[in-house]
Amino acid sequence: MPMHRAQQQLATGHVYLVLQIPREASHQLRHLPTATRPLHVTYRTNAGQSAVAAKMGESAMTKLQIRLNQAVIQTEQQAARQQLAQQTRITAGQLRQIAQLTAANQGTVATLALSRLQTQLARGAQAMTAVTPAQRRVQVTPIHLIQRDTHSLANNGTGMAPYFMTIALFVGCITLNIIYDAGQRHGKYRYFALAWLDKMSFLWGFVVLAASALWLGVWQVNGLRPVHPLATYLFSLLIILAFFSLVTCFRLWLGLTGAWLMLLFMIFQIGCSGGTYPIELTNPLLRAFHPYLPMTIAMSGLHQTISLGGSITEQVAILVGMVVAFSLGTLAYFYRHQDVSAE
């Protein structure tokens, strides 16, 4: 895969790790005994997209480095043993020739052969002792890994913040709908739309305060520092309005059963969202639902505002559509039950 395409795939979350092997890798490994610098292999991760995937990639690459270094060192040791064995055979042959020449009273020739053998041995010893400290370091660790993070994170909590913030907002909407009946009337209204607006404006204000409290908590207490703080806060407000519209619509039409269905739906979304481990590690059914779930969309937008710094236009459009669609659903409920007397 071309490098520019691999980096695009990494930035969009389609891949979690890109390994870049230098073109001169084979040449450098062939000349390892005389090399003065290790082979630098670069791998790229994107912690801003998935902190867990980046940690998994780092761990896997560390293990790979150890195995590659062991394999290269073993190969070099085997080559050195073979070379030593060959040199030993050559030396033994030369010694036999010297012995034969000596036995045949060819002393001058034997002396020359012995001198030549001593010269070769001296050169070999000099070559062994001429290894520099840099070469020794390369021979011990021939491959050196370099990690480059497309979007680095201050800590693991920053990477997990979109996941836990999304869950907290959804849980808050379910809890509110369980303890408060949005369909209960407390007055008489001439038009059903006024009854709906009076009820929803109160509840919308409540969930906006809840999302604001969550934001203050992660900012002041947990120390979260997003790339775009204001966008993160405003997007959190949109998330809770979308979640609240969804849960309230089911709560009104199905009663408490609707609220419990939303609880089950939330649990299902937690498994499908890929908030902890990469979605590719789950089964095909969860992967099929993953792109279309509200929590997935919300987490995707928060990843952009907190760590990636990209556009959230698509996520905003989808969540606004949810607010409109399910608000119309709650409005239809008030129209259907406009003759219900106030309690």
Secondary structure, DSSP 8 states (H G I E B T S, - for coil): --HHHHHHHHHHTS-SEEEE--TTHHHHHHTGGG-SS-EEEEEEE-TTT-HHHHHHHHHHHHHHHHHHHHHHHHHHHHHHHHHHHHHHHHHHHHHHHHHHHHHTT-HHHHHHHHHHHHHHHHHHHHHHHT--HHHHHHHHS-EEEEEEESS--SSHHHHHHHHHHHHHHHHHHHHHHHHS-TT---S--SSHHHHHHHHHHHHHHHHHHHHHHHHHIIIIIS----SSHHHHHHHHHHHHHHHHHHHHHHHHHHTHHHHHHHHHHHHHHHHHS-SSS-GGGS-HHHHHHGGG-HHHHHHHHHHIIIII----HHHHHHHHHHHHHHHHHHHHHHHHTTT----
